Amino acid sequence: MHTITAKKVVIMPRTTVRHLLVLLLLGLMSAGCGTDTLKIGVLTDEPGVAYQDPSTTVRSGFEISMYRWIATNTEPNFNYEEFDLTVGSREQALQRERVDVVVGSYSITDYRRTQIDFAGPYLISQQGVMIRSDGPLRDITQADQLAGKTVCAQRGSTSTDQLKSLAGGTVTVREFVGLKECVDALIRDDVDAVSTDQILLRGYAKDDSRLTVPDTVVFGTFENYGVGLPLGDHDACEEWSTRLQSFLSDPAWNQFYIESFGEPPPPGTKPQPNSLDPCPD
C-alpha cells in the first residue's frame, strides 16, 4: 500500500446492537495495534547514513533514525518492514512493487524522475573524496589533483559520470557494487581514493583514523536526497512531502545528524521545510 490512510469503522444499515459492539471492539483493537505496514527499502553499507552491523543486524544512521521518527511522530502513524537494497537495485525494487518506499541516499535527478517519483529533499550533499590519512594524496586540496589517479566509485550512483568528466577525463574510475568494497580497496592501497557524496564518506571516516575526507575537495552537482516512490503515485508524494516538512521543522533533524556524523551539520546541508520539490501532477 503506497498511501497510509487512517482506519475507519463502517456501520452498515440494520446492524444489530450485538454486531455493532463487535464492530466497535474490532475497531478499537485495530487502533491499538497500529495502522498500515509500509515496505521500506533501505541500504546497509553506509555508516552514518544507513548501516546494518553484520554481527548484530542492528541498523543505525541518519536515514534509519529519520523514517523511524516519521513512523511514530507524523500522522497517521504506520508500521514498517525493512528490506535490504543496494544502490543499483533501488529503481527495480519500486517498479516491481517489492517495496513501497525507498530511503537510501537517493539523489533526485531528472533521469530518475522518468523512472520513479521523489518527495524531498531531506538532506543535501556534494561529491567529495576519501583518502588514506598517510597516503600520497594526504595533502590534496582540490579535485583536479586526482588527475592520473585511480578512484573507486559505487556502481549505479551519480558519482561515476562526474568522475569520468573530472580533470579532463584523466581519472581512472574503478567501480564496485557496494561502497564498502571501495573503502576496503582504499585501505588495501588498491585505489588512490574513493569518491561519492561527501556526507557518505564522512560516515566511513568518522570511526577509522586510517581514512580522512578533505573538506575543500568537492566537485560536481549538489546531491539532493529524496524519498523514492512509485512513478505516478501523486498521493504518496504529497503525503511524504508533508511528513518530511514536519521532520525538517523538528529538532530531531539536527539531533540525528550530530548522532550520526559526530559534528554539527555544515551550512547548506539541511533543506528548508517550505521549499521542497513540488510533486508531479
N, C-alpha and C positions, 0 to 999 in steps of 0.2 A: 504494500500500500504506500503510495507516494506522499499523500497529504494526510496529516494527522487530524482527525476530527473528533470532537467530543461525543461520547456515548449518549444516546437518548433512549428513554423508556417510552414506547408507544403503546397507548391504551386503545384496544380495539373496541368497537361498539358491542354492547350486550355482554361485556365481561362480568363474570360473577365476582362477588366480594372475595371469594377464595382465590380465584385466578388473579384478581387484582393484587392481593397480598403477595402471591408468589412472584408476580412480575416485579413488584416493588422490591422484594427481597433480592431477586436476581440483579436488579439494577444497583442496589447498594453493594452487593458482592463485587460486581463489575467495577464500580467506582473505587472500591477498596483495593482491588488487585492491580490498579494501573489502567493504562489505556492500550493503544495500539503498539505493536512491536515493529520497530524500524530496522531494516537491514543496512548497516553502515559499513562501507568498505574503507579499510584503514591500512596504512603502511606499517612495517615492523622494524625497519632498519635505519631509522633516522633519529639518533639520540637528541634529546631536547625538543624535537618536533613530534615524532611518533615512533616509539621504540618498544619492543617486546623482549624482555630478558629471556634468553633461551633456556636458562636453568630453572627459573621460577614461573615463566609465562606471564609475569606481571607487566602490564602496559604502563607507559609513562610518556610525558611530553606535553607540549603546549596544546596540540590538537586533541589529544585524548582528554585532557582537562576541559577543553572547550566544549566538545559535544556532550560530555557527561554533565557539565554545568547546565547547558542548554536543555537537556532532557528533563531536568528537575526544577529549573528556575524560570522557564518560559512556558506560556500556556498555549494549548493544552500540553500537559506533561506526556511523555511517552517512554516506553521501554525500548530497549535496543539489543540487537545481536551484532557482534563484531566479526567481520570477515576479512581475512588477510589478503592483501593485494600487493602487487609490485607496481612500479611506476608505469611499466608498459602494458599492464592489464586493466587500467582504470576505465578506459572508454568501453572496452568489451564487456566489463562487468555490469555497466549501466545499460548498454544496448541489449544485452542478453537477459536483463532483469535478474541477475544474480544478486544485486544489491539495489536498494532504493536511493542511496546517497553515497557519495564518496567524499571523505575528508582526508586528503592525502597530499599536502604541499602542492596543490593543483593550480598551476599558473593559468590565469584566464588569458586566452589568446583568440584571435579572430578565427583561426583554423579550427580550434577545438569547439568554438561556438557553432560550427556547422555540424558537429557530431553530437554534442550534448548542450545542456543549459548550465548556467552558473548563477549562484547567489553570492554576493560579496562585493568587494574583498573584505577579509578579516585580518590580513597580515600582508605587509609589503616588504620585499627584499630586492637586492640587486646581485648580479653574479659576481662571485669572488673566487679566490683560490686558497687552498690549504697546502702548506709545505712542511717539510721536516724542520724542526727548530734548529738543528745543527747541520742542515743540508746546504748545497751550493746556492740555493735561491733564498737563503735566510735574510739577505739584505734587499730583496725585491721591494720596489716602491710603486711600480706601475705595471699595468697588464702587458704592455708591449715588450717587456723584458722576458716574456715567455717565448719569444721568437726562437725557433730551433729546438725547443724543448718538447718533451712528451708529456701530455696532460691527460689524465683519466677523467671520463665523464660517464654519467649513467645513461644507458640506452633508453630511448623513449622520452627523455627530458628535453627541455628547451635549450640546455647548455651546449649540446653538441654543435648545432649550427652556428651559434655565436662564437664558439672556439675556433671553428674552421675558417671564419672570416677575420679572426684576430691576427694582428701583426702581419698583414699582407698574405695570409694563408700559409704562414711558415710554421705553424704549430701542428705537431703530430698528435692526433686525437686517438686515444685508446678507449674503447667502450666496454662496460660490463653491465649485466642486468641489474645488479644491486650496488648501491653506493658503498656498502661495507666492503665489497670486493675491491673497489677503487682505493679505499683507505688502506686495506691490507697491502695492496700493491705499492702504495706510497711508503709504508713502513718498511717493506722489504727492499726498497730502493729500486723497484722495477719501473717506476714512473717518476717524473720530476715534481709533479704537482697533481692535485685533484681540484676540479672546478665544478661548481654548481652554485645555487643560491647561497649567498654568504651566511644567511641565518642557519642553513643546514650544516654548513661547515663548522660554525661556532659550537653547535651541539656536540660534534665529534671532538673538537679540540679542548672543550671545557674540562674534561677529566683525563686528558692524556698529554703530559708535558712534552712528549716527542713531537707533537703537532702544534702548528700555530697558523693563525689566519690574519695576514696583514690587513690592517684597517683601510689603507689607502688604495689597495689593489681591487678595484671594482670596475666593471665594464658592462656593456650591453644594456638591454632594456630593463626597466623595473618590473619585477615579478609580483603580480597581484594574486594572492592566494584566494581561491573561492571554493565554495561547496559545489561539487559536481552533482548534477541532477539529470534525469532523462530528458531528452530533447522534446520540446513542445509541452512540458508539464508546467504551464504558467502558474497554476495554483500553488504548486510546491515551491516554485521560485519566490513567489510573493510571501509565502509563509516563512521560508528560511531567511529571506531578507529582513523580515520583522524580527525574527529570533536573533539574527546577528546584530541588528541595531541595539537590541537590549543588552547583548553581551558586550559590545563595544562601549556602551554607556555605563557599564558597571565596573567597579574597582577590581573585579575578578580578572579582567584582561591584563592589567599591569601585574597583578599578583602572579598569574600563571606564567607571564613572560620572565619575571625575575626568578621564579622557582625553576623554570626550565633551562635558562641560559646563564644564570648566576650574575646578571647585571641588568641595570635598567634599560628599557628599550631606547635605541638611538632615535633621533628625530626623523620623522617620516615613516617610521615602521608601523605605526598604528593608523588605520584609516579613520576618517571622520564618520561617525554613525549616520549622519544625514546626507552623505554623498556616495552611497553605494551605487553600483551599476544598476540601471533600470532593467526590469525583467522584460524579455521579448514578448510581443503580443502573440 
